[in-house]
């Protein structure tokens, strides 16, 4: 397939890039010509992906993601700049948290959700922006979630963190707009994870698909291609935005509206 978005000469960092959506982002960016660093807590998984892509003569390498606190993320960015000489694109894709009702939630779970999903955005931007500003080009991208705008039982802390991510995107985009740096995100809906988790079961995927207007779960590449656009020169006039990629799942008022419209029983 012809590559419409050219990332040749760009250096990209993808956190949580070892599998799923992150691995798809890494692959699409590398195919577009970027030198991609995968920062992953499970280094072996990242190394395996880097080896597979390197075998295709793509420029991908793995680095450990020891933690998401300010000091470690600043050190990670410094290491990348020291080795590669620049950093043009940062994708904070690492995310998630354990499900817990509000009544069951403890301080550690809440702090972890905020640190992983939200606080890391600030520390990565803080570390990367001075480098990007010197080059007059930068892309800060975040994998957010439709959970930022809809509710799921047991996920209020996750939704709150992702809503904060969307607010971060707007605020950071405004602050860095005159520096050639754009800040954007993608909000995935239900994305299939073959072989992983509850949604990998065909019967669960089928049930979920009935409540999604397009009729099925999305794929990791659906998110990766949206990220590829946002990382490209073609997206230079897009900033402070999130692209919802959810098959229309947030459009109807309820799942019943989907069933009634298509006559499902």
C-alpha positions as CSV (number, residue, x, y, z in Angstrom):
1,X,0.0,0.0,0.0
2,X,1.3,3.5,-0.9
3,X,2.4,5.5,2.2
4,X,0.6,8.8,2.3
5,X,2.3,10.0,5.5
6,X,6.0,10.4,5.5
7,X,7.9,10.2,8.8
8,X,11.4,9.8,7.4
9,X,14.0,11.4,9.5
10,X,11.7,11.6,12.6
11,X,12.5,9.9,15.9
12,X,9.4,8.6,17.8
13,X,8.9,7.3,21.3
14,X,5.9,5.0,22.0
15,X,5.2,4.1,25.6
16,X,3.4,0.8,26.1
17,X,4.3,-0.2,22.6
18,X,4.9,-3.9,23.0
19,X,1.5,-5.3,22.0
20,X,-2.0,-4.4,20.9
21,X,-2.6,-0.7,20.0
22,X,0.9,0.2,20.9
23,X,2.5,-2.4,18.7
24,X,0.3,-1.3,15.8
25,X,1.4,2.3,16.3
26,X,5.1,1.3,16.4
27,X,4.6,-0.8,13.2
28,X,2.8,1.9,11.2
29,X,5.3,4.7,12.3
30,X,8.3,2.5,11.4
31,X,6.7,1.7,8.0
32,X,6.3,5.4,7.4
33,X,10.1,5.8,7.9
34,X,10.4,6.9,11.5
35,X,13.1,5.6,13.9
36,X,10.9,4.2,16.7
37,X,11.8,3.5,20.3
38,X,9.5,1.2,22.2
39,X,9.4,2.0,25.9
40,X,7.7,-0.9,27.7
41,X,7.5,-2.2,31.2
42,X,7.8,-5.8,29.9
43,X,11.1,-5.4,28.0
44,X,11.1,-8.9,26.5
45,X,7.8,-8.2,24.7
46,X,9.2,-4.9,23.3
47,X,12.4,-6.6,22.3
48,X,10.5,-9.3,20.4
49,X,8.5,-6.8,18.5
50,X,11.6,-4.7,17.7
51,X,13.4,-7.9,16.4
52,X,10.5,-8.7,14.1
53,X,10.3,-5.2,12.7
54,X,14.1,-4.9,12.4
55,X,14.1,-8.2,10.4
56,X,12.0,-6.2,7.8
57,X,14.7,-3.5,7.8
58,X,12.7,-1.1,9.9
59,X,14.4,1.1,12.5
60,X,12.9,0.0,15.8
61,X,14.5,-0.6,19.2
62,X,13.3,-1.3,22.7
63,X,14.1,0.5,25.9
64,X,12.9,-0.4,29.5
65,X,10.1,1.7,31.0
66,X,11.1,1.3,34.6
67,X,8.5,3.7,35.9
68,X,6.3,6.6,35.0
69,X,7.4,9.1,37.6
70,X,8.9,12.5,36.6
71,X,12.5,11.5,37.2
72,X,12.4,8.3,35.2
73,X,10.5,9.8,32.3
74,X,12.9,12.7,32.1
75,X,15.8,10.2,32.1
76,X,14.2,8.2,29.4
77,X,13.8,11.2,27.1
78,X,17.4,12.3,27.9
79,X,18.7,8.8,27.0
80,X,16.8,8.9,23.7
81,X,18.1,12.4,22.7
82,X,21.6,11.4,23.7
83,X,21.5,8.3,21.5
84,X,19.4,9.6,18.6
85,X,20.2,13.3,18.6
86,X,16.6,14.3,18.6
87,X,13.0,13.4,19.5
88,X,10.2,14.5,17.2
89,X,7.2,12.5,18.2
90,X,6.0,11.2,21.7
91,X,3.1,8.8,22.0
92,X,1.9,8.1,25.5
93,X,0.1,4.9,24.8
94,X,0.7,3.1,28.2
95,X,-2.5,3.1,30.2
96,X,-5.2,1.2,32.0
97,X,-5.9,0.4,35.6
98,X,-7.6,-2.3,37.7
99,X,-11.4,-2.1,37.8
100,X,-12.9,-1.2,41.1
101,X,-16.2,0.4,42.3
102,X,-16.0,3.7,43.9
103,X,-16.8,2.1,47.3
104,X,-14.0,-0.5,46.8
105,X,-11.4,2.0,45.5
106,X,-8.4,2.6,47.7
107,X,-5.7,5.3,47.5
108,X,-3.2,3.1,45.7
109,X,-5.5,2.2,42.9
110,X,-6.6,5.8,42.4
111,X,-3.0,7.1,42.5
112,X,-1.9,4.4,40.0
113,X,-4.7,5.3,37.6
114,X,-3.7,9.0,37.7
115,X,0.0,8.4,37.5
116,X,-0.2,6.0,34.5
117,X,-2.8,7.6,32.4
118,X,-2.6,11.3,33.3
119,X,0.5,12.5,35.2
120,X,2.9,10.8,32.7
121,X,1.5,13.1,30.0
122,X,2.8,16.1,31.9
123,X,6.3,14.6,32.6
124,X,6.8,13.4,29.0
125,X,5.8,16.8,27.6
126,X,7.9,18.6,30.1
127,X,11.0,16.5,29.1
128,X,10.4,16.5,25.3
129,X,9.2,20.0,24.6
130,X,12.6,21.8,24.9
131,X,14.1,19.3,22.4
132,X,11.1,19.7,20.0
133,X,11.1,23.5,20.3
134,X,14.8,23.7,19.2
135,X,13.9,21.8,16.0
136,X,10.7,23.7,15.4
137,X,8.7,20.5,15.1
138,X,6.9,18.3,17.6
139,X,4.0,15.9,18.0
140,X,2.7,14.9,21.4
141,X,0.1,12.3,21.1
142,X,-1.9,10.4,23.8
143,X,-4.1,7.3,23.6
144,X,-7.1,8.5,25.5
145,X,-10.4,6.6,25.7
146,X,-14.1,7.1,25.0
147,X,-14.4,6.3,28.7
148,X,-13.5,10.0,29.1
149,X,-17.0,10.8,28.0
150,X,-19.1,7.8,28.9
151,X,-19.5,5.8,32.2
152,X,-18.8,2.2,33.0
153,X,-19.4,0.6,36.4
154,X,-16.1,0.0,38.1
155,X,-14.2,2.5,36.0
156,X,-14.9,5.9,37.4
157,X,-11.2,6.4,38.3
158,X,-10.1,5.4,34.8
159,X,-12.7,7.7,33.2
160,X,-11.6,10.6,35.5
161,X,-8.0,10.0,34.5
162,X,-8.8,9.9,30.8
163,X,-11.0,13.0,31.0
164,X,-8.0,14.7,32.6
165,X,-5.9,13.5,29.6
166,X,-8.3,15.3,27.2
167,X,-8.0,18.4,29.3
168,X,-4.2,18.1,29.2
169,X,-4.3,17.8,25.4
170,X,-6.2,21.1,25.1
171,X,-4.1,23.0,27.6
172,X,-0.8,21.7,26.3
173,X,-1.8,22.4,22.7
174,X,-2.5,26.0,23.6
175,X,0.8,26.4,25.4
176,X,3.0,25.0,22.7
177,X,1.1,26.2,19.6
178,X,3.6,28.8,18.6
179,X,6.5,26.3,18.9
180,X,5.6,24.1,16.0
181,X,4.4,21.5,18.4
182,X,0.9,20.0,18.2
183,X,-0.8,18.0,20.9
184,X,-3.6,15.6,20.1
185,X,-5.1,12.2,21.1
186,X,-7.2,9.3,19.9
187,X,-10.1,7.9,21.9
188,X,-10.5,4.2,21.1
189,X,-13.8,2.4,21.7
190,X,-13.9,-1.4,22.0
191,X,-10.8,-2.8,20.2
192,X,-10.3,-6.5,19.7
193,X,-7.4,-8.0,21.5
194,X,-6.9,-11.5,19.9
195,X,-5.9,-14.1,22.4
196,X,-6.0,-11.6,25.3
197,X,-8.6,-10.8,27.9
198,X,-12.4,-11.3,28.0
199,X,-13.0,-9.6,24.6
200,X,-10.9,-12.1,22.8
201,X,-13.7,-14.7,23.2
202,X,-15.8,-14.7,20.0
203,X,-19.1,-14.9,21.9
204,X,-18.2,-11.8,23.9
205,X,-17.0,-9.9,20.8
206,X,-20.2,-10.8,19.0
207,X,-22.4,-9.6,21.9
208,X,-20.5,-6.3,22.1
209,X,-20.6,-5.9,18.3
210,X,-24.4,-5.9,18.4
211,X,-24.3,-2.7,20.3
212,X,-21.9,-0.9,18.0
213,X,-23.4,0.8,15.0
214,X,-20.8,-0.6,12.5
215,X,-21.5,-4.1,13.9
216,X,-18.1,-5.2,15.2
217,X,-15.2,-4.3,17.4
218,X,-12.3,-2.3,16.0
219,X,-8.8,-3.3,15.3
220,X,-5.5,-1.9,16.7
221,X,-4.7,-0.6,13.3
222,X,-7.8,1.6,13.3
223,X,-6.1,3.5,16.2
224,X,-2.7,3.4,14.7
225,X,-3.7,5.0,11.4
226,X,-5.4,7.9,13.2
227,X,-2.1,8.3,15.2
228,X,-0.1,8.2,12.0
229,X,-2.1,11.1,10.6
230,X,-1.7,13.1,13.7
231,X,2.0,12.5,13.7
232,X,2.5,13.6,10.1
233,X,3.2,17.0,8.5
234,X,-0.3,16.8,7.1
235,X,-1.7,17.4,10.6
236,X,0.2,20.6,11.2
237,X,-3.1,22.6,11.6
238,X,-4.7,20.1,13.9
239,X,-4.0,20.6,17.6
240,X,-5.8,20.3,20.9
241,X,-8.1,17.6,19.5
242,X,-9.1,14.0,20.1
243,X,-10.3,11.7,17.3
244,X,-12.9,9.3,18.5
245,X,-12.4,5.9,16.8
246,X,-15.2,3.7,18.2
247,X,-17.3,2.4,15.3
248,X,-20.0,4.9,16.4
249,X,-20.5,3.2,19.8
250,X,-20.9,6.6,21.5
251,X,-23.6,7.8,19.0
252,X,-26.8,6.1,20.2
253,X,-28.4,6.9,23.5
254,X,-28.4,3.2,24.5
255,X,-27.6,-0.1,23.0
256,X,-31.3,-0.7,22.6
257,X,-31.4,2.1,20.0
258,X,-29.0,0.0,17.9
259,X,-31.0,-3.1,18.3
260,X,-34.3,-1.3,17.4
261,X,-32.8,0.4,14.4
262,X,-31.5,-2.7,12.8
263,X,-34.2,-5.0,14.0
264,X,-31.9,-7.2,16.1
265,X,-33.4,-9.6,18.6
